[in-house]
Amino acid sequence: MIISGCSNKGLESRKPALYNSKAEAEKAAVDFNCTGAHKMGDQWMPCKMHENHQDHNH
């Protein structure tokens, strides 16, 4: 028998990766072990380059 369940616990501990301002993303970069921010569409992501964000996000 297989038993499965749902939990939001993993999602609750995740930090948002998109921010409305460059300043917010730069502040959050500390939590991603990087500096700076980069534009992603109409929003901002932590880390100076997207590749850096992906490296620290895994």
Residue pairs with C-beta under 8 A, 6 or more apart in sequence:
15 28
15 31
15 32
16 28
17 45
17 46
17 53
17 57
18 40
18 43
18 44
18 45
19 25
19 28
19 37
19 43
19 44
19 45
19 46
20 43
20 44
21 44
22 37
22 39
22 44
24 44
25 37
25 38
25 44
25 45
25 46
26 35
26 36
26 37
26 46
28 46
29 35
29 36
29 37
29 46
29 47
31 46
32 46
32 47
32 53
32 56
32 57
33 56
34 46
34 47
34 48
34 52
34 53
34 56
35 47
35 48
36 46
36 47
36 48
36 49
37 44
37 45
37 46
37 47
37 48
38 44
38 45
38 47
38 48
38 49
38 50
38 53
39 45
40 50
45 53
46 53
47 53
47 56
